[in-house]
Amino acid sequence: MAKKKLSFEEALLQLDEIVGKLEEGDIPLEDAINYYKNGMELAKSCHDILQNVEEQMSTVLGEDGEIRPFSVEGEGE
């Protein structure tokens, strides 16, 4: 079964919950390892999303340094 693609906010919220569980420290080692693996996947997902946004924003500035309006396809229709 394929995993649902989470938004940045959803992934960050789940990551925060995992950190909280790991900080409590009263979970079995095997569960802690699984939480850690899941947390690393969520952290990578957040990083990838932020990197994608950064790439999009760099195109807004333009090669000549001029600030250009950022528009989303379909906006204002």
Secondary structure by P-SEA (a helix, b strand, c coil): cccccccaaaaaaaaaaaaaaaaaccccaaaaaaaaaaaaaaaaaaaaaaaaaaaaaaaaacccccccccccccccc
